[in-house]
Amino acid sequence: MIREKELRLALVCYGGISLAVYMHGITKEIWRLARASRANYDDITPAGGSQGVYRALLREIQDDHGLRLRVLVDIIAGASAGGINGVFLAQAISTGQSLEPLTQLWLDSADVDVLLDPRQAPAHRFAKIWALPLVWLAQRRSGERLSSMVEDSARKEVRAKLSRFVRSRWFEPPFGGARLVSLMMDAFDAMMHAPKGPRLLPEGQPLDLFVTVTDFAGHPELLALNSPPEVMETEHRLIVPFTDHGRQCETLAHPGELTYAARATSSFPGAFPPFVVKELDAVLAGRGVAWPSRAAFLERVLPRHFENAKAENAVMIDGSVLVNAPFRPAIEALRERPARRQVDRRFVYIDPYPAAHMRSGMANGPPGFFQTIIGAVSELPRQQPIRDNLEQIAQTSQRIERMSEIIGAIRPEVEAQVEALFGYTLFLDRPTVARLGNWRRRAQNAAASKAGYGYAAYGHVKLAGVIDLMATLIASIGGDPSDHHRVHIKKMVRSAVHAQGMDDMGPTFSGGTNPATIDFLRNYDLGFRIRRLRLLARRLTEVEQSFDESQIAALRDAIYASLADYLECKRTETHIALRPDAMAMRGDARPLMEKLAQSLNLKPLDDQTEVRLAAAFAEASRDVRRTMLLSYLGFPYFDVATLPLLQGEGLDEFDAIKVDRISPDDATSIRQGGAEATLKGIQFNSFGAFFSRSYRENDYLWGRLHGAERLIDIIASTLPANMQMPKARIIAIKRAAFSAILDEEAPKLTESASLIASLREEIR
């Protein structure tokens, strides 16, 4: 039998100015991998090129190891150039549209002569003639690189365009904001009219997009303190979110809304003018495009500005100024992910020029006046390392690993307790729904009794976790998931719980002491149910190599089907009918809590889960049944031991996360040396690709090649130890992908014949 596994990618796309073209090559390969995975799952033959290589790799894994691996891109977060690419990739994944038309637009339009605002162009050939030495100085400083990497015709093109760029008007951004808006609208039109395929995610699996923007003037946010109780702060960071709620749609959002996010996040200071919505309004009016959801969109993304009638004039600048690596919204999106089978979760961040983060601190001697100012207001914030984000992910994964170690260490004792409680005859009986329910309740009471007074601490931690989850869910339902608002709701929920006596644990919380508390947990304790199923899923993964797939398939299906039902209860969309009540809640949380209990409706899910598991246990062989029943009935013992130690984290959020990077420094199969040896857009402070089509073709092609190499590495790394592919086989697959990409692009990249010929020699 074929076993299924999902490799889920959460993409974080950095800023990079003209290296956006390089990132387009990478995101195009990610899109092709997603299409190949969909084709393999649907058992159809995809298009050729690298997509065919990916499909063949997935088929090889399936045929050789009985593992159907599905690759899903379900979370995308981007800033600046990465934000633009993230918007278009999300549109393609959600709708099934093609990214192919975007390539030509990047190559033709990401050019200084196209982007230059006509009002900013040099008035005559002598305009700012005194600035010409700056052009030649810039060329001489990188002249050796230009001579070695670019043919004569490209050098002439760069010199001419750099001259026009430097001679444009000073103290005003040279590039036109309306021009960029029009180009983005052209791109969405081209994608819409190109051949379309199916949505690249399963039905019910949401695609979430987050684009960072910097609110120039800022908006007020309340912070809770001890004294005074509240203070007002000005917040400049802004996230523009989109979701398709797991459904096929014609467009992820109105093209004007997607363009708003893409244009705002890419308003690089000094290059593009700041963005205001009136600029977009003018372009849409000129194109005859209506935007009926405009007011609702502005209210959603700019709630503070909107309530003060200032959304029309809110000024936005580049998203990378304050948040160049938007990990946080991507991490928070994990709360609403469904899980219907085993999942390997990866955070993949695209960093086009890692060396840039080091160069700013490597100057010879103290920085000068202008260097200090530029570094403080632009370069340092954008190049701030992502250590904090990675440490947050690492700490969460370490807690999960620590918990797994604890469970492994106490498993023999827990299993001995369960066997002593039920006797060996337990595993001879065929489980029925009634028997399974009775066994579960008996094990729960025994765990409480064995834990003694320690069970009270466990009960309080569990209760606090339930209240926290309720507050988070209600805040999201109401449309304001900010920390301050969530804390305010949490206080109201806690007050309501206390007023009804539902937090009275009794002397030992030994079960049945307080019926109100028990009813509260039965109505709201999603975490307990999810942790129990997560434990079963992990145990099944640990022992699956010891059993034939036919012996455990039914049990796996029962576990993940039930888990998906409970995880669906954590999604905001499931309870969206409660939004008016959540928005209107003032002081007393009890009416909304009662409606939330009805919306969660956990009792039928509990009954359905018990029916599924009883049938799967009854169908399993004796050895499988014994192994998995010991974990199922032993769960209360495990939960009592681990939940207080892990501050309520437990197993209910997500599995350990692995982080992968895609950058020139990591893709060395063809050429060593990173961005310095491969990319031309890094020149002129990462504006280089705007000055030459050959530069753009070069960076786009390397983006595809680097993307293909790293994606193959990531696929190979998700295979368990007993399925690892030989290195020689991985190298052969990469070589096939490289050749396929060069064959695809050779007829299209008219300025890169010599580069393609050189690359063919290098990959042999």
C-alpha positions in Angstrom: 0.0 0.0 0.0 1.1 3.6 -0.7 1.7 5.8 2.3 1.1 9.6 2.0 3.2 12.4 3.4 3.1 16.2 2.9 6.1 18.4 2.6 4.6 21.8 3.5 6.6 24.9 2.6 6.2 28.2 4.3 8.2 30.7 2.2 9.8 33.9 3.6 11.0 36.2 0.8 13.5 38.9 1.6 13.9 42.3 -0.1 16.6 42.7 -2.6 15.8 45.7 -4.9 16.8 44.6 -8.5 17.5 41.1 -7.2 13.7 40.7 -7.5 14.5 39.3 -10.9 16.7 36.6 -9.4 13.9 35.8 -6.8 11.4 35.5 -9.7 13.5 32.7 -11.1 13.5 30.9 -7.7 9.7 31.4 -7.1 9.1 30.1 -10.6 10.8 26.9 -9.8 8.8 26.6 -6.5 5.7 27.1 -8.6 6.8 24.4 -11.1 7.5 22.0 -8.2 4.0 22.6 -6.8 2.6 21.9 -10.3 4.6 18.8 -10.7 3.4 17.6 -7.2 -0.2 18.2 -8.2 0.3 16.3 -11.5 1.9 13.4 -9.7 -0.9 13.3 -7.1 -3.6 13.4 -9.9 -1.6 10.8 -11.9 -1.2 12.9 -15.0 1.8 13.8 -17.1 2.9 17.4 -16.6 4.7 19.7 -18.9 8.3 19.0 -19.7 11.3 21.0 -18.5 12.2 21.1 -14.8 8.6 20.4 -14.0 9.0 17.0 -15.6 12.2 16.3 -13.6 10.4 17.1 -10.3 7.5 14.8 -11.3 9.9 12.0 -12.1 11.6 12.4 -8.8 8.4 12.2 -6.9 7.3 9.2 -8.9 10.7 7.5 -8.2 10.2 8.0 -4.5 6.7 6.6 -4.7 7.6 3.6 -6.8 10.8 2.7 -4.9 9.7 3.3 -1.4 5.9 3.3 -1.4 5.8 6.9 -0.2 3.5 9.4 -2.1 5.1 12.7 -1.2 3.0 15.8 -1.9 4.7 19.2 -1.9 2.4 22.1 -0.8 3.2 25.8 -0.5 0.6 27.1 1.9 2.2 30.1 3.6 4.0 33.0 1.9 5.4 36.1 3.6 7.4 38.7 1.7 9.0 42.2 2.0 9.9 44.6 -0.7 11.1 42.7 -3.8 10.3 39.5 -2.0 6.8 40.9 -1.3 6.2 41.5 -5.0 7.3 37.9 -5.9 5.3 36.5 -3.0 2.1 38.2 -4.2 2.4 36.8 -7.7 3.4 33.3 -6.5 0.4 33.3 -4.1 -1.9 34.3 -6.9 -0.6 31.4 -9.1 -0.9 28.8 -6.3 -4.4 29.8 -5.2 -6.0 30.2 -8.7 -4.0 27.8 -10.8 -2.8 30.7 -13.0 0.5 30.6 -14.8 3.7 32.5 -13.8 5.1 32.2 -17.3 3.8 35.6 -18.5 5.5 37.3 -15.6 9.0 36.4 -16.9 8.8 38.5 -20.0 7.4 41.4 -18.0 10.3 41.2 -15.6 12.9 41.0 -18.4 11.3 43.8 -20.4 10.0 46.2 -17.7 12.4 46.0 -14.7 14.5 48.5 -16.5 15.6 52.0 -15.5 14.3 53.5 -18.8 10.9 51.9 -18.3 10.6 52.7 -14.6 12.0 56.2 -14.8 9.3 58.8 -14.3 9.1 61.1 -17.4 8.9 64.1 -15.0 12.2 63.0 -13.4 14.1 62.3 -16.6 17.1 64.7 -17.4 15.7 67.8 -19.1 18.6 68.0 -21.6 21.9 66.3 -22.1 23.8 68.8 -20.0 21.5 68.4 -16.9 23.5 67.7 -13.8 26.6 67.4 -16.0 28.7 67.8 -12.8 27.3 64.5 -11.6 28.8 62.5 -14.5 32.1 61.8 -12.7 30.0 59.9 -10.1 28.9 57.6 -13.0 32.5 57.0 -14.1 33.6 56.6 -10.5 31.0 53.9 -9.9 32.1 52.2 -13.1 35.8 52.3 -12.2 35.1 50.9 -8.7 33.5 47.9 -10.3 35.2 48.1 -13.6 37.2 44.9 -13.3 34.0 43.0 -12.6 32.2 44.6 -15.5 35.1 43.7 -17.9 35.2 40.1 -16.7 31.5 39.4 -16.4 29.8 41.5 -19.1 30.3 41.8 -22.9 31.0 45.1 -24.5 27.5 45.8 -25.6 26.2 45.3 -22.1 28.8 47.7 -20.6 27.8 50.4 -23.1 24.1 49.9 -22.1 24.9 50.1 -18.4 27.0 53.3 -18.8 24.3 55.0 -20.9 21.4 54.1 -18.5 23.4 54.9 -15.4 24.2 58.3 -16.9 20.5 59.0 -17.5 19.7 57.8 -14.0 22.3 59.9 -12.2 21.3 63.0 -14.3 17.6 62.7 -13.3 16.3 65.3 -10.9 17.8 65.2 -7.5 15.8 65.2 -4.2 12.9 63.5 -6.0 12.5 59.7 -6.5 13.5 58.9 -10.1 11.1 56.0 -10.6 7.4 56.5 -11.2 5.0 55.0 -8.7 2.1 55.0 -11.2 4.3 53.3 -13.7 5.0 50.5 -11.3 1.3 50.2 -10.5 0.5 49.9 -14.2 3.1 47.3 -14.8 1.7 45.2 -11.9 -1.8 45.5 -13.2 -0.5 44.4 -16.6 1.1 41.4 -14.9 -2.2 40.3 -13.3 -4.0 40.7 -16.6 -1.4 38.6 -18.4 -1.7 35.8 -15.8 -5.4 35.9 -15.9 -5.5 35.5 -19.7 -2.8 32.8 -19.9 -3.6 29.0 -19.9 -4.8 28.0 -16.4 -4.4 24.8 -14.4 -6.0 23.5 -11.1 -5.4 25.1 -7.7 -2.2 23.8 -6.3 -3.5 23.1 -2.8 -6.0 20.5 -1.7 -9.6 21.6 -1.0 -9.8 23.0 2.5 -6.0 23.7 2.7 -5.8 27.6 3.0 -3.2 29.7 1.2 -2.1 32.6 3.4 -0.1 35.5 2.1 1.5 38.2 4.3 3.1 41.4 2.8 5.1 43.8 5.0 4.6 47.5 4.7 6.0 50.4 6.6 3.4 52.9 7.8 5.4 56.2 7.5 3.3 58.3 9.9 2.4 55.3 12.0 -0.8 54.4 13.8 -1.6 54.3 17.6 -1.4 51.0 19.5 -2.1 50.5 23.1 0.4 48.7 25.3 -0.5 47.2 28.7 1.8 48.1 31.6 1.7 47.9 35.4 1.6 51.7 35.8 0.1 53.4 34.1 -2.2 50.5 33.0 -2.0 51.5 29.4 0.2 53.7 27.2 -0.2 54.7 23.6 2.7 53.9 21.2 3.1 54.7 17.5 3.4 51.5 15.4 5.0 51.7 12.0 5.1 48.0 11.1 2.1 46.8 9.1 1.2 43.5 7.6 -1.2 43.2 4.7 -2.7 39.7 4.9 -4.7 37.7 2.3 -6.2 34.2 2.4 -8.3 32.1 0.0 -9.8 30.1 3.0 -8.9 26.9 1.3 -11.2 27.3 -1.7 -10.7 27.5 -5.5 -11.2 31.1 -6.6 -10.8 33.2 -9.7 -8.4 35.5 -7.9 -6.8 35.6 -4.4 -8.2 39.1 -4.0 -9.2 42.0 -6.2 -6.2 42.9 -8.4 -6.3 46.4 -7.0 -5.8 45.0 -3.5 -2.9 42.7 -4.5 -1.4 45.7 -6.4 -1.8 47.8 -3.3 0.3 45.4 -1.2 2.9 44.8 -3.9 3.3 48.6 -4.7 3.4 49.6 -1.0 6.0 47.0 0.0 8.3 47.9 -2.8 8.4 51.7 -2.3 12.2 51.7 -1.8 13.2 55.0 -0.1 14.8 57.3 -2.6 14.0 55.2 -5.7 10.2 55.1 -5.7 7.9 57.8 -4.2 5.9 56.8 -1.1 2.6 55.1 -1.9 -0.9 56.4 -1.2 -4.1 54.8 -2.3 -5.0 57.7 -4.5 -2.2 56.7 -6.9 -3.8 53.3 -7.3 -7.2 54.9 -7.7 -6.0 57.0 -10.6 -4.5 54.0 -12.5 -7.6 51.9 -12.0 -9.8 54.8 -13.2 -7.6 55.2 -16.3 -7.9 51.5 -17.0 -11.7 51.5 -16.4 -11.4 48.9 -13.6 -14.0 49.1 -10.8 -12.9 48.4 -7.2 -16.2 47.7 -5.3 -14.4 46.3 -2.2 -12.2 49.3 -1.7 -13.7 50.6 1.5 -13.8 47.1 3.1 -10.2 46.5 2.1 -8.9 49.8 3.6 -10.9 49.1 6.8 -9.4 45.7 7.1 -5.7 46.6 6.5 -5.8 50.1 8.0 -8.3 49.9 10.8 -6.8 52.7 12.9 -6.5 55.0 9.9 -9.9 54.1 8.7 -11.8 54.8 11.9 -10.2 58.3 11.9 -11.0 58.9 8.3 -7.3 59.0 7.4 -6.9 55.8 5.2 -7.1 57.9 2.0 -4.0 59.7 2.9 -2.0 57.0 4.7 1.6 57.0 3.4 3.3 53.7 2.9 7.0 53.0 2.2 9.1 49.9 1.6 8.2 46.9 3.8 11.9 46.0 4.3 12.7 49.2 6.2 11.6 47.6 9.4 10.7 44.0 8.6 12.9 42.6 5.9 12.4 39.0 7.0 8.7 38.5 7.9 8.9 35.2 9.8 6.5 36.2 12.6 3.2 36.3 10.6 4.2 33.0 8.9 4.8 31.4 12.3 1.4 32.7 13.6 -0.4 31.3 10.5 0.5 27.7 11.6 -2.3 27.8 14.2 -4.9 27.4 11.5 -3.3 24.6 9.4 -5.3 21.4 8.9 -3.5 18.1 9.0 -4.9 15.0 7.3 -1.7 13.0 7.1 1.9 13.1 8.2 3.5 16.5 7.7 7.1 17.6 7.3 6.9 21.4 7.9 9.6 23.6 6.5 10.3 27.3 6.7 12.2 28.2 3.5 13.6 31.7 3.3 14.9 33.2 0.1 17.9 35.4 0.7 19.4 36.6 -2.6 22.5 38.2 -1.2 23.6 36.8 2.2 27.0 38.5 2.0 25.3 41.9 2.0 24.5 41.4 5.7 28.2 41.2 6.5 29.6 43.9 4.2 28.0 46.8 6.1 30.1 46.0 9.2 33.4 45.4 7.4 34.4 48.9 6.5 38.0 49.9 6.9 37.9 52.5 9.7 35.1 54.5 11.1 32.2 55.3 8.8 31.8 58.8 7.4 29.0 61.3 7.9 26.8 60.2 5.0 27.7 56.5 5.4 26.5 56.7 9.0 23.2 58.3 8.1 22.5 56.0 5.2 23.4 52.9 7.4 21.2 54.1 10.2 18.0 54.9 8.2 18.2 52.2 5.5 20.9 49.6 5.3 21.2 48.4 8.9 17.4 47.9 9.5 17.1 46.0 6.2 20.1 43.8 6.9 19.3 43.0 10.5 19.9 39.3 10.9 17.0 36.9 11.4 18.6 35.4 14.5 15.6 36.3 16.7 13.2 34.6 14.3 15.3 31.5 14.0 15.8 31.3 17.7 12.1 31.4 18.3 11.6 28.5 15.9 14.5 26.6 17.4 13.2 27.1 20.9 9.8 25.8 19.9 11.4 22.8 18.2 13.6 22.2 21.2 10.6 22.1 23.5 8.9 19.6 21.3 12.1 17.4 21.2 12.4 17.7 25.0 8.8 16.6 25.3 9.5 13.6 23.0 12.5 12.7 25.1 10.4 12.8 28.3 7.7 10.7 26.7 10.2 8.2 25.6 11.8 8.0 29.0 8.5 7.4 30.9 6.9 5.2 28.3 7.9 1.9 29.9 6.5 3.0 33.3 3.3 4.3 31.7 2.8 1.1 29.7 3.3 -0.9 32.8 0.7 1.2 34.6 -1.8 0.7 31.8 -1.2 -3.1 31.7 -1.6 -3.3 35.4 -4.8 -1.4 35.3 -6.4 -3.5 32.5 -4.5 -6.7 32.5 -3.2 -8.6 29.5 -6.7 -9.6 28.4 -7.3 -6.0 27.2 -5.4 -6.7 24.0 -7.3 -9.9 23.3 -10.7 -8.0 23.3 -11.9 -6.4 20.1 -12.5 -2.7 20.9 -16.0 -1.4 20.4 -17.1 2.2 20.8 -18.5 1.5 24.3 -15.4 -0.5 25.4 -13.0 2.2 24.1 -14.9 4.9 25.9 -15.0 3.0 29.2 -11.3 2.2 28.9 -10.4 5.8 28.2 -12.4 7.1 31.2 -10.9 4.5 33.5 -7.4 5.4 32.4 -8.1 9.1 32.9 -9.3 8.6 36.5 -6.3 6.3 37.3 -3.9 8.9 36.0 -5.5 11.6 38.2 -5.3 9.3 41.2 -1.7 8.4 40.6 -0.7 12.0 40.1 -2.0 13.1 43.6 -1.7 16.7 44.4 0.4 17.3 41.2 -2.8 16.8 39.3 -4.1 20.2 40.6 -1.1 22.0 39.0 -1.8 20.1 35.7 -5.4 21.1 35.9 -4.6 24.8 36.3 -2.1 24.8 33.4 -4.7 23.1 31.2 -7.4 25.5 32.2 -5.1 28.5 31.4 -4.3 27.0 28.0 -8.0 26.6 27.2 -8.7 30.3 28.2 -5.7 31.5 26.1 -6.9 29.5 23.1 -10.4 30.9 23.5 -9.1 34.5 23.7 -6.9 34.0 20.6 -9.8 32.6 18.6 -12.3 35.2 19.7 -9.8 38.0 18.8 -9.2 36.5 15.4 -13.0 36.1 14.8 -13.5 39.7 15.7 -10.9 40.8 13.2 -8.4 42.3 15.6 -5.8 39.7 16.6 -3.4 42.2 18.1 -1.7 41.3 21.4 -3.3 44.1 23.3 -6.8 43.1 22.2 -6.2 39.4 22.8 -5.1 40.2 26.4 -8.2 42.3 26.9 -10.4 39.4 25.8 -8.5 37.0 27.9 -9.3 39.0 31.0 -13.0 39.0 30.1 -13.0 35.2 29.5 -11.1 34.5 32.7 -13.6 36.7 34.6 -16.6 34.8 33.1 -15.0 31.4 33.9 -14.4 32.4 37.5 -17.9 33.9 37.9 -19.4 30.6 37.0 -17.1 28.6 39.2 -15.6 26.8 36.3 -12.0 27.3 37.6 -12.6 25.6 40.9 -10.2 22.6 40.8 -11.1 21.3 44.2 -8.5 19.8 46.5 -6.8 17.6 44.0 -8.8 18.0 40.8 -9.2 14.2 40.9 -12.0 14.0 38.4 -15.7 14.9 39.0 -14.9 17.2 41.9 -16.4 20.1 40.1 -19.0 19.3 37.4 -18.9 22.9 36.1 -15.1 22.7 35.5 -15.5 19.3 33.8 -18.3 20.7 31.6 -16.2 23.7 30.7 -13.3 21.5 29.5 -15.6 19.2 27.6 -17.0 22.2 25.8 -13.8 24.1 25.0 -10.7 21.9 25.6 -9.5 21.5 22.0 -5.9 21.2 23.1 -6.4 18.0 25.1 -8.1 16.3 22.1 -5.4 17.4 19.6 -2.5 16.5 21.9 -3.9 13.0 22.3 -4.2 12.5 18.5 -0.7 14.1 18.0 0.7 11.6 20.4 -0.9 8.7 18.5 0.4 10.1 15.2 3.9 10.3 16.5 3.8 6.9 18.0 2.6 5.5 14.7 5.5 7.2 12.8 8.0 5.7 15.3 6.8 2.1 14.9 5.6 2.1 11.3 8.8 0.5 10.0 8.0 -2.6 12.2 4.7 -3.2 10.5 3.4 -3.7 7.0 1.5 -0.7 5.6 -1.7 -2.7 5.2 -1.7 -3.3 9.0 -1.6 0.4 10.0 -3.2 2.3 7.1 -6.7 2.2 8.6 -5.4 3.5 12.0 -3.4 6.3 10.3 -6.5 7.4 8.3 -8.6 7.4 11.5 -6.1 9.4 13.4 -5.5 12.1 10.8 -9.2 12.3 9.8 -10.1 13.0 13.4 -7.2 15.4 13.9 -8.3 17.4 10.8 -11.8 17.8 12.3 -10.4 19.2 15.6 -7.9 21.4 13.9 -10.8 22.8 11.8 -12.3 24.1 15.0 -9.2 26.3 15.6 -9.7 28.1 12.3 -11.2 31.6 12.4 -13.2 30.9 9.2 -15.1 28.0 10.9 -16.7 30.5 13.4 -17.0 33.5 11.1 -20.7 33.7 11.8 -19.8 34.9 15.3 -17.9 38.0 14.1 -20.7 40.5 14.9 -20.9 39.0 18.4 -17.1 39.1 18.8 -16.9 42.7 17.6 -19.7 43.8 20.0 -18.5 42.0 23.1 -18.1 44.4 26.0 -17.4 43.3 29.5 -19.4 40.1 29.9 -18.0 37.3 27.8 -20.6 34.6 28.8 -23.1 35.1 25.9 -20.3 34.8 23.3 -18.8 31.9 25.1 -22.1 30.0 24.9 -22.3 30.6 21.2 -18.7 29.6 20.8 -19.4 26.3 22.5 -22.2 25.6 20.1 -20.0 26.5 17.2 -17.2 24.2 18.4 -19.8 21.4 19.0 -17.1 19.1 20.3 -19.3 16.3 21.6 -20.3 15.0 18.1 -16.6 15.2 17.0 -15.7 13.2 20.1 -18.2 10.5 19.3 -17.1 10.4 15.6 -13.5 10.1 16.7 -14.3 7.2 19.0 -16.2 5.4 16.2 -13.2 5.8 13.8 -10.6 4.7 16.3 -12.6 1.7 17.6 -13.1 0.4 14.0 -9.4 0.9 13.2 -8.2 -0.8 16.5 -10.6 -3.7 15.8 -9.2 -4.1 12.3 -5.5 -3.9 13.4 -3.4 -7.0 14.1 -2.8 -7.8 17.8 0.7 -6.4 17.9 -0.4 -3.1 16.3 -3.4 -2.9 18.5 -1.3 -3.4 21.7 1.3 -0.8 20.7 -1.2 1.9 19.8 -3.7 1.2 22.6 -0.9 1.5 25.2 -0.3 5.0 23.8 -4.0 5.9 23.5 -4.9 4.8 27.0 -1.6 6.1 28.4 -2.1 9.6 27.1 -3.4 11.0 30.4 -0.3 9.9 32.1 1.9 11.5 29.4 -0.1 14.7 29.4 0.1 15.1 33.2 3.8 14.7 33.1 4.6 17.0 30.1 2.1 19.8 30.1 3.2 21.6 33.3 6.9 21.1 32.4 6.4 22.7 29.0 4.3 25.7 30.2 1.2 24.4 28.5 2.9 24.1 25.0 2.4 20.3 24.9 1.7 18.8 21.5 -1.3 20.8 20.5 0.3 23.4 18.3 2.6 21.9 15.6 5.4 19.5 15.0 9.1 20.5 15.1 9.9 22.9 12.3 13.0 22.7 10.1 14.4 25.7 8.4 16.0 25.8 4.9 17.6 28.6 3.0 17.7 29.2 -0.7 20.5 31.6 -1.7 23.5 31.7 -4.1 25.8 30.6 -1.2 23.9 27.4 -0.8 23.6 26.3 -4.4 27.2 25.4 -5.4 26.8 22.4 -7.7 27.5 24.4 -10.8 29.6 27.3 -9.6 31.3 28.2 -6.3 31.5 31.8 -5.0 27.9 32.7 -4.2 26.3 35.9 -5.4 29.7 37.5 -6.2 30.4 34.8 -8.8 26.9 34.5 -10.3 24.7 37.5 -9.9 25.0 40.9 -11.6 22.1 42.6 -9.9 24.2 43.0 -6.8 26.1 45.8 -8.5 25.4 49.5 -7.7 24.0 48.6 -4.2 21.7 45.9 -5.7 20.3 48.2 -8.4 22.4 46.6 -11.1 19.8 44.6 -12.9 17.7 47.7 -13.6 20.5 48.9 -16.0 20.8 45.9 -18.4 18.6 43.3 -19.9 21.6 40.9 -20.0 21.9 41.4 -16.3 18.3 40.5 -15.8 18.5 37.4 -18.0 21.6 36.3 -16.1 20.0 36.7 -12.7 16.7 35.2 -13.7 18.5 32.1 -15.1 20.7 31.7 -12.0 17.5 32.0 -9.9 16.0 29.1 -11.7 19.1 27.0 -11.4 19.7 27.8 -7.8 16.0 27.2 -7.0 16.0 23.8 -8.7 19.1 22.7 -6.8 17.9 23.7 -3.4 14.4 22.3 -3.9 15.9 18.9 -4.9 18.0 19.0 -1.7 14.9 19.8 0.4 12.9 17.0 -1.2 15.7 14.5 -0.5 16.1 15.6 3.1 12.4 14.8 3.9 12.9 11.1 3.3 13.4 8.9 6.4 16.7 7.3 7.1 15.8 4.0 5.4 14.8 5.8 2.2 17.8 8.1 1.7 18.8 8.5 -1.9 22.5 7.9 -2.9 24.4 11.2 -3.5 25.3 10.1 -7.0 21.6 9.8 -7.8 20.8 13.2 -6.4 23.6 14.7 -8.5 22.2 13.1 -11.6 18.7 14.5 -10.9 20.1 18.0 -10.4 22.0 17.7 -13.6 18.8 16.7 -15.4 17.0 19.7 -14.0 19.8 22.1 -14.9 19.8 20.8 -18.5 16.1 21.0 -18.7 16.1 24.6 -17.6 18.8 25.6 -20.1 16.9 23.9 -22.9 13.7 25.8 -21.9 15.4 29.2 -21.7 17.9 29.1 -24.6 15.4 30.2 -27.2 14.0 33.0 -24.9 17.1 34.6 -23.4 18.4 36.4 -26.4 21.2 38.2 -24.6 22.6 35.1 -22.8 23.8 32.7 -25.5 27.4 32.7 -24.2 26.3 32.3 -20.6 24.1 29.3 -21.5 26.9 27.7 -23.5 29.3 28.2 -20.6 26.8 26.7 -18.2 26.3 23.6 -20.3 30.0 23.0 -20.1 30.0 23.5 -16.3 27.2 21.0 -15.6 28.7 18.2 -17.6 
